[in-house]
Amino acid sequence: MSFRKINVALLLTLLASSILLASCATAPAPVATRQPPPSEKIQEHIVSRGETLFAIAWRYEVEMATLAAVNGLRPPYLIYPGQRLNLNTSSMPRSASSGQVAATPVPVAPTINVARAGAGSSPGPAGMGSSATTRPSAAPPRQPSSQPSQASVSNTFSAGVWRWPVQGSVSKYYDSNKQLKGINIQSVAGRSIVAAAPGAVVYAGSGLRGYGQLIIIKHSDKYLSAYAHNRKILVSEGEAISAGKVIGEVGGDADNPGRLYFEIRENGKPVDPLRLLPGR
């Protein structure tokens, strides 16, 4: 091969390499570097079998009365599987919320679901997705055969009357990032759990994932308290409760049988229980 032919071949090779490098320099950035789309806030909830309005309101951290008003529900707040509930409560006037404190007692009825038998599951306390993977055929709610029992709570409830729900020490504290919305009280399996203040039981069951056997007590239009991971529930929905009444037993958490998880909510939002409980 002549010297001239070798030079021509070398020049062609260098030219091809230059073109390849130029095309790589102008290639688009990898997909992995692009920003993901912003997450979307859940705007509705599809009711699953066994759910109640109080449980749904608790899960999404909204006041039950506000959720009912947004969806045009009236006592006894009948809901049914497959029903779509609007969760956009931000536009609801404050007067429609249960946070308004009146001078007279307010009746509190158990939140009825016509398919209460057969508890359904729902995501954990921090989950915001719909709990329904398949939707049963929606049917109009049937009227209950008898009016549910009602208990009254006083709107003159004072936040200064709180007491500790169980003997023990705090092992995990509420944090401002809402990763822990209450406190863990380390106690002893089998020990009695008592109501932290007077009120009425508005939820007693195991339909909220992450809470085990759960009791929720309504103390006023402003305050609710919750007692999770009971080994036994000793009260029923609609029952009037005095402060210090035994409502359950510690021991429902298989991984930590001595734990009670305790929450207080003010106007539907979790607050630090230590802000309200008496010092020790």
Beta strands, then each sheet from edge to edge (+ up, - down):
strand 1: 44-46
strand 2: 84-86
strand 3: 106-108
strand 4: 151-153
strand 5: 169-172
strand 6: 183-186
strand 7: 192-194
strand 8: 199-205
strand 9: 214-218
strand 10: 223-228
strand 11: 230-233
strand 12: 240-241
strand 13: 246-250
strand 14: 259-266
strand 15: 269-271
sheet 1: 1+ 2-
sheet 2: 3+ 4-
sheet 3: 5+ 6- 14+ 10- 9+ 8- 12+
sheet 4: 5+ 6- 14+ 15-
sheet 5: 7+ 13- 11+
end
